[in-house]
Amino acid sequence: MSTPSQTANDRFYNDLPPFRRFDDFTMFEAYAPVPDDWVVMIADVVGSTRAIEAGNYKAVNMVGAASITAVLNTKGGTEIPFVFGGDGGTLVVPGALGEAAGDALLRLQAASEDLFGLTLRVGAIPVADLRAQGHDVRVRKFELSPGNYLAMFAGGGVERADALLKGGAPGGAYLPAGSGDPGPPDLAGLSCRWEPLTPKNGRMMTLMVQGRASDPGAEGKLLGEVLAAIGDILGDPLTDFAPASRHSMRFRWPPRGLRLEARASRGTQSHSRRLRAVLVSSLIQYVCERFNLKAGDYDPPVYRKELRANTDFRKYDGLFRAVLDVSPDQAARIETYLEGRYRAGRLVYGLQLADRALMTCLVFNLARSEHVHFVDGADGGFAMAARAFKARLDHCDAIAL
């Protein structure tokens, strides 16, 4: 799909200087305001909790990643900030890409029942509208590796956009403005070939934390204290507890997610033809992984190293989110610490423990090392942690009343 010629406004995120030390996400004064004519695009699985409880958590993750993939495949040379939420995705796009991105989400929404057996709701909320409601959209660009970035969002606008989508804005005011052209979503690059990640320390902990501070400076200080406390409990840097590690990564053939990937990425092909293609390409990948053989741009040792660097196991979008490979004792100590701060009125948190984590991959260009990998706890990691988070938040609000 062609894209309009870029303006300086469209290149806002391209030109944003990245930061490389993750803990610096707490420097909220460094976040840049997104241009007024940009749009927050959101997709969210309807009834994700029920789907997860029915064992369909991999499909839920796949839809969340698909919403990001579909929009990124419209971007041309324009960089777009995004964040994966487990059962959905959030992106912020320039106004010039609004129609193309809207078409991408509407096509995915129309195909979601057939592809994944899940209903998807989508929305497009102008940044200017969010600001008019008193919620800003500010962003920083965290560099995972050269050319691969994660967006960090602050200002409350992304959270407000999510609330508007889930609350059902009156009259469908925030439906994406697509052209209405029919067709399958473009999900090229989306794959789910790696086995569930088995923890080396015993448990995969999915965590989300939001401070109750009254201003950004105080919030940054509080979250810095949380990171320091978790670091003290773990005894080593957070990167040593990332879910994707030499211990946890396993590749089998055929991959468990093979049929799901084939359905998602078939485009205009028949399912059987796409399934055969994925079977062949995954077999080549399996042989390469098994014997450390290079095939074209796929170099197993290099790819695995890049993959571990390019996971989104820690991020910030108004909440600090992480998936960590921890021992049962470390998990209990982290929860005890957070519960103490919660009872003191300092923060709200949600936490879920599982015996595995799931990884869904976006692979765009191996030759240029352009790939990013979304991680979530098994059995609904972020969705389950969010349910616990909301219960605590509702309790705090009830006390305040």
Secondary structure as GFF3:
##gff-version 3
##sequence-region A 1 401
A	DSSP	three_ten_helix	22	26	.	.	.	ID=ss1
A	DSSP	three_ten_helix	28	30	.	.	.	ID=ss2
A	DSSP	beta_strand	32	33	.	.	.	ID=ss3
A	DSSP	beta_strand	39	45	.	.	.	ID=ss4
A	DSSP	alpha_helix	48	53	.	.	.	ID=ss5
A	DSSP	alpha_helix	57	72	.	.	.	ID=ss6
A	DSSP	beta_strand	82	84	.	.	.	ID=ss7
A	DSSP	beta_strand	88	93	.	.	.	ID=ss8
A	DSSP	three_ten_helix	95	97	.	.	.	ID=ss9
A	DSSP	alpha_helix	98	116	.	.	.	ID=ss10
A	DSSP	beta_strand	120	126	.	.	.	ID=ss11
A	DSSP	alpha_helix	127	132	.	.	.	ID=ss12
A	DSSP	beta_strand	138	145	.	.	.	ID=ss13
A	DSSP	beta_strand	148	154	.	.	.	ID=ss14
A	DSSP	alpha_helix	157	167	.	.	.	ID=ss15
A	DSSP	three_ten_helix	170	172	.	.	.	ID=ss16
A	DSSP	beta_strand	190	191	.	.	.	ID=ss17
A	DSSP	beta_strand	203	211	.	.	.	ID=ss18
A	DSSP	alpha_helix	216	234	.	.	.	ID=ss19
A	DSSP	three_ten_helix	238	241	.	.	.	ID=ss20
A	DSSP	alpha_helix	258	264	.	.	.	ID=ss21
A	DSSP	alpha_helix	271	291	.	.	.	ID=ss22
A	DSSP	alpha_helix	300	309	.	.	.	ID=ss23
A	DSSP	beta_strand	314	316	.	.	.	ID=ss24
A	DSSP	beta_strand	320	326	.	.	.	ID=ss25
A	DSSP	alpha_helix	328	343	.	.	.	ID=ss26
A	DSSP	beta_strand	347	354	.	.	.	ID=ss27
A	DSSP	beta_strand	357	365	.	.	.	ID=ss28
A	DSSP	beta_strand	370	377	.	.	.	ID=ss29
A	DSSP	alpha_helix	381	400	.	.	.	ID=ss30
###
